[in-house]
């Protein structure tokens, strides 16, 4: 299989899964996609990230920054 065999949505899910594995292992938190609507990816932070005062920085800096490296038109928002 090549990169072309996967949809953009599948690639986004795979990238978030990789971020989640790192966040779980090294920070005790989690990140998961709640939904994708147009060019907005809604994510939920869990575990240690839920109450962490740096969760906004994690969401906008780390999660959104990583996604934008591969998908420049995407925006990331915290799911309600």
C-alpha positions as CSV (number, residue, x, y, z in Angstrom):
1,X,0.0,0.0,0.0
2,X,1.1,3.5,-0.7
3,X,0.3,6.8,0.9
4,X,-2.2,7.4,-2.0
5,X,-4.2,4.4,-0.9
6,X,-5.4,6.2,2.2
7,X,-8.0,9.0,2.5
8,X,-7.0,12.3,4.1
9,X,-9.3,11.4,7.0
10,X,-7.5,8.1,7.5
11,X,-4.1,9.9,7.5
12,X,-5.4,12.4,10.1
13,X,-6.6,9.6,12.3
14,X,-3.2,7.8,12.0
15,X,-1.3,11.0,12.8
16,X,-3.5,11.6,15.9
17,X,-2.9,8.0,17.0
18,X,0.8,8.6,16.8
19,X,0.6,11.7,18.9
20,X,-1.7,9.9,21.4
21,X,0.8,7.1,21.8
22,X,3.5,9.6,22.7
23,X,1.3,11.6,25.0
24,X,0.1,8.5,26.8
25,X,3.7,7.1,27.3
26,X,5.4,10.2,28.4
27,X,2.7,12.4,29.9
28,X,0.0,10.1,31.1
29,X,-2.6,11.9,29.0
30,X,-4.4,11.2,25.7
31,X,-5.7,12.9,22.6
32,X,-8.5,11.5,20.4
33,X,-10.5,12.7,17.5
34,X,-14.1,13.4,18.3
35,X,-15.1,14.3,14.8
36,X,-14.0,16.0,11.6
37,X,-16.3,18.7,10.1
38,X,-15.0,20.3,6.9
39,X,-11.5,21.5,7.7
40,X,-11.9,21.4,11.5
41,X,-10.7,18.5,13.5
42,X,-12.4,18.4,17.0
43,X,-10.3,16.5,19.6
44,X,-10.7,15.5,23.2
45,X,-7.9,15.6,25.6
46,X,-8.0,13.0,28.4
47,X,-6.1,11.5,31.2
48,X,-3.5,13.8,32.8
49,X,-4.3,16.4,30.0
50,X,-7.8,17.0,31.3
51,X,-6.9,19.1,34.3
52,X,-3.4,20.2,33.2
53,X,-2.9,24.0,33.0
54,X,-0.8,23.4,29.9
55,X,-3.6,21.5,28.0
56,X,-4.3,24.6,25.8
57,X,-0.7,24.8,24.8
58,X,-0.7,21.1,24.1
59,X,-3.9,21.4,21.9
60,X,-2.8,24.5,19.9
61,X,0.9,24.1,19.9
62,X,1.5,20.4,19.7
63,X,-1.6,18.8,18.3
64,X,-2.6,21.6,15.9
65,X,1.0,22.4,15.0
66,X,1.7,18.8,14.1
67,X,-1.4,18.4,12.0
68,X,-0.7,21.7,10.2
69,X,2.7,20.4,9.1
70,X,1.0,17.8,7.1
71,X,-2.4,19.4,6.4
72,X,-1.9,23.2,6.3
73,X,-5.6,24.0,5.8
74,X,-6.8,22.1,8.9
75,X,-7.8,23.8,12.1
76,X,-8.0,22.0,15.5
77,X,-10.6,22.7,18.2
78,X,-11.4,21.1,21.5
79,X,-14.6,19.1,21.4
80,X,-17.4,20.2,23.8
